[in-house]
Amino acid sequence: MYFHERIGDLDKYLQDIESRIDATEEERIYSDWKNFADGQICEGISKIEPRKAKVSKIKWPNICVNDAIKDETLMLYSVYKACSALLSNGHSKLMSVRPNYGVGILPNALANVEFFPMTDEQNILPNVRPMKNGVEDVKKIVAEDLPSVYQNIGVHVFSIGTKFMEIKAKYPKIGKYILFDHPDTQGPMDVADLLWGSDIFFELYESPELVHAFLQKITDYYIKFLDEWFRIVPNNSGYHVVFGKLIKGKVLIRNDSAVNVSPDFFYEFIKPYDEQILEHFNGGAIHFCGRGDHFIPIFKEYKFLTGVDLSQPHLNDMKLAFEEIIDKDLKLFSINRQGILNSLMTSDHKLYNFALRN
């Protein structure tokens, strides 16, 4: 199907995955996560029995993230390699793939800001540099019509989506049991922060009307971008995979930049734009890194939010998180590193709304 001198024929690796997928096990795992998302588990922490480990009989070469970003065949290889690893490890995560270009997808597609890669030794996704002319570039984006989504990195994102569908059609078990995660489109405030740079946090005070206009333009482009993604890679299931778990809705909004604003500013500059996206895509979840104690109580006021992914519990008041998320019947995903959550995992909380990331 696709060939690269570093790996040979991609079909070799896809055939390996296809041969190792156990339909019965994948049906069970999906059903268990769907029951979690639907609230069908009535007590205790959701514990999904892992699939039986099925180690690959072929060698999967290591490919650096930087190389995958430069070549679509290597990108396909790298994301399906992660699924192979889940089969080898016998994990309970749902398998999924996405165009893995990092946080800069929307900033680059919208404004052609420059990607800057990390070192090959780090082997992590790139970031982007902010626009060079600051507020002048912001005003230009606000004044102009929305650009095409088929420009800059967007061309590769949608090309990968098309190739996902070709693979889905060719390999029945891969097509049914490897789900599609939408590209990392971050969230409106995160995209604004990446484009404008840290000056945006001063402009919340100095130029709130311009910030609102910029956020609305980004939100409109976000929706336009993902509408095209879902046209190519449909998701009519009513569910979305979040780091191997299942959640109701179609999208995952990233709100890392929210840690830098007050609750009042969260209400004014973040929640309204998040809600436009969540409503348009019939719900979804929010992810954030860092400390979110000041906005965690706001989540229950979202109309279309179904869950929260909290990646750094050691930085947060997790008693507050349990009370304001799972006890308010929103799903919560987090990490129990070094047993930090042990004292909270009691019958005092609705633990059936909580799932551990691992």
N, C-alpha and C positions, 0 to 999 in steps of 0.2 A: 504493500500500500504506500508506504513512505520509506525512503532510504537515506541513511547518513553514514559517512565513512567511519564515524566514531562508534556506531552501534550496529551497523548493518541494516537489515530489513526490520522495520518496526513490527511487522506482522509476527515475527518470531516471538516477540515478547507478549504481544496480545494473545497469541495462541496459547502461550504458557499460562497466562491468567485465566483464559476461558476454560482450560482443562482443569484448573484447580478450584473453580467456583462450585460450591455445593449449593444447589438451588434450595434444598430443604432448609439448610442452615441460614441462608440469606433471607428466606421468607420469614423464618422465626425471628431473626434479629430485627428485621424491619417491622414486623408485627409488634414486637415488644416495645420498640421505640415509638411506634404509632400509639400504642396504648398509653405510654407515658405522656406524649403530646396531647392526647385526648382527655387526660385526667381519669383514665380507667384504672390506674393503680391507686388504691385507696389508703395504703399505709406503708410506712417505711421508705427508705431510700431505694430508688429504682436500681435493681441489680440485674443487668442483662448478661446472660450466660454467653461467654465468648465462643466464637466459632472454633472448630478444631483446626489446629495449625497444619498448614499444607505448604511445605517448603518447596521453593522452586528447584527444578532440576537443571536449570540453565544459569549461566552467570549474567547478572545484570551489572554492566559497567557503571562506575560512578561518573556522573556528569555534574559539573559545577553550575550553580544557578546562573552565573553570568553567561555561560555558554548557551544554556537553555533559552535565555531571554533573546539571544541573537539569532536563534534558528527555531522555526516552528516545529520541525520534526523532533528536535531535542526537547522542546517544551512538552510535546505530547508524550514522549518517552518518560520524561521526569515525573509528570503527574501520574501516569499509570504505574510507574515504578513504586510510588507511594502506596498504591493499592496492592501491589504484589507484596510489599512489606507487611501490610495488615493481614494478608492471607498467611504469610510465613509465621507471623507472631501469634496467630490465633486470637485476634482482638475482637471486642464487642462493638467497635466503632463501625458505622456504616461507611462503605467505600464511596468516595466521591472525587471528582476532578473539576478543575477550573483553569482558566487562562491565568497563569501564576506570574503576573508582572508586577505585583507589589502595590504599594499605596499610591503610586503616582499615575495610575491609569487615567482617572478623570482629569487631574490637573494637566497632564500631557495632552490628552485628547482635546481638551477645551482650549488650552492656551499655549501648547507646544513648549512648556517649560522643560528644562534640561534634566534628564535623568542623571544621577551620579551613582555609579556602582560601588559596592563594597569590595574588599579584596577577595580574591579567589579563596584565600585561606579562611576567611570568615564564612563564606558560602551562604550568605543571606541575601534577601531581596533588596533591590535598590530603593533609594528615596529620590526626591526631586528637589531642585533649587527653586526658590520663589521667583516670581516675575521680576525682571530687572528694573522696571520703572515704577514699582510700587503703586501709589494711588492713581497715577495716570493710566496705567494698564488696567486697573480695576474699573475706572470710569469708561474706558474703551469697551471692555467686555459688557458692562451694563448697558451701554448705548447701542451696541450692535445686536443684530438678530442672532438667535442661537445658531452656532455653526453645525455642520454635518458631524455625525458621530463617526463617519468613515474618513477620519484624518488622523495622522500621527499614530500613536500606539493603538488607537481604536481599530485601525485596519487589521492589525494582527489579532486583536481580541476576537473580532467577529470571524476571522478566518479560522482561528482555533475552534470556535463554536461550530462552524460548518464541518470541520474535520471530526469533531466529537460525534456529530450526527452520522457521519459516514461510518465511523467505527461502530456506533450503536447499531446501525443497520446490518453490518457485516458479522458481528459477533453477538448472538442472541443473549447469552448469559451476561456478558459485559453490558449490553444494552439495557438489560432489565435490572441488574443488581449494582451497577456502578452509577451512582447518582451524579447530577450536575449541580455544582455550586456556582452561583453567579460571580462575575469578576469582583475583585475587591474595589468597590466604588466608594469606600469610606462612608462619611456622612457629610451633609452640607457644611457644617462648621469646620470639620477636618479638612475638607477640600479648600475652603476659603483660607484657612490657616496655611496650608501648603502653598497656595498661590500667592497670597499677600505677604506672608511672613509674619513674624511676631508683632509687627506694627499694628496688626489688626486688633490686638487687645487694647491698644490706646484708642483706636478709632471707634471702638464700642462707645466710648465717652465723647470723643471729638466729632465723629461723623456717623451717628447711628442710622440716619436715613440712607446713606451710601452703603453701609454694611448690610442693611436690610435688602436693598436693591441687589446687591452682589449675591447675597444668600439666596434670594428668589431666583436669580438667573442660574445659579449653580443647581438649585433644586430642580428647575425645569430641565436642565441639561442631564442631570442624574436620571430623571424619569425617562427622558427621551432615549438615553443610552441603554437603560435596562429594558425599556420597551422593545428596542431592537434586539437585544440579547434574547429575550423571551420569545420573540418572533422566530429566531433561528433555533433556539434551544428551549422548546416549550416546557413549562412546568404548570400543569393543570391539576396537580395532585392535592393542592391545598396545604402542602407541607414544604419545608425547606430544611436542608441539612446544615447544621451548625457544628463545625469541628467534630464530625462523626456522630452527632446526635440529631434528633428530629424535633422540629418546632413547627407550630402552625404559622401559616403565612408564606410569603415568597422571598423576603429580603432580610439581610442582616446589615444594620446601620452601625458604623463605627463612630464612637463619640469620645475618642481619646482627648481631643482638645477641650472638652467640657470640663476637665479637671482644673482648667485655668480661669474659669469664670464663676461668679457668685450665683446663688440660687435665683436671684432676680433676673440676672442676665441669661441664665439657662431658660427661664420661662419666656424671656423676650426674644432671644436670638437663636435658640436651639430647638426647643420643643415644637414651635409652629411649623418649622420646615421638616423636621422628622415626621411629624404627623401627616403632612401632605404625602410623603413617600409611603408611609405605612398604609394610609387609606387607599392610595392608588393601587398598591400591590396586595391588598386584602390581608394586611397584617405582616408581622415579622418580629424579629428580636433586635436588641441593641447590645453591642459589645463595647467595653471600655477597658483600657489599662490605666493604672494609677489609682489615686484616691478619689472616690466618688461619694463620700458620705454626705456631702452637701446637696447632691441632686438625686441620690437614691430614693428619697421619699416622694419624688415627683413622678417616678415611673408609673405608680398606680393610677395616675390621672390621665395617662395616655389612653385613647379610645381603642387603638388597634394594635397595641403592643401585647405580645404573647409570652415573651421571655427575655432574660438578661444573661449575657455571658460576661462574667467578672473574672479576669485572669490573674489578679494579684490580691488575693484575700488578705495577705499579711499587711497590706497598706490600708485596709478598710476596716470599719467597725462592722464585723460580720453578724453580730447580734442584730444590729440595725438592718443589715441586708436581709437576713432571714425574716425579720418582722415585716419589712416593707416590700419584700418581693414574694417569697414563697407563701408567707402567711396571708398575702393578698391575692393568692391564686395566680401569680405569674410564675413561669418556670425559671429556675436559676441553674446555671452551669458554673462550676468553679473547681478549684484545685485544693485538695487537703494535704498540702505539702507539710511534712513534719508534724502531722496531726493537729494543725492549727484549728481545725473545725470540730475536733472530737467532742469538746464540751457542749457544742451547740446541737449536735445531731441526736436530739432527744425527742420524746413525744410532745414536748412543749411547742414544737413547730410542725408545720405541714410538710414533712419530709418527702412525701410523695411528689411534691413539686420540685424536688432538688435532684440533680444528677451530677456526679463527679466527672470532671474532665481528667482523662489519664492517657 
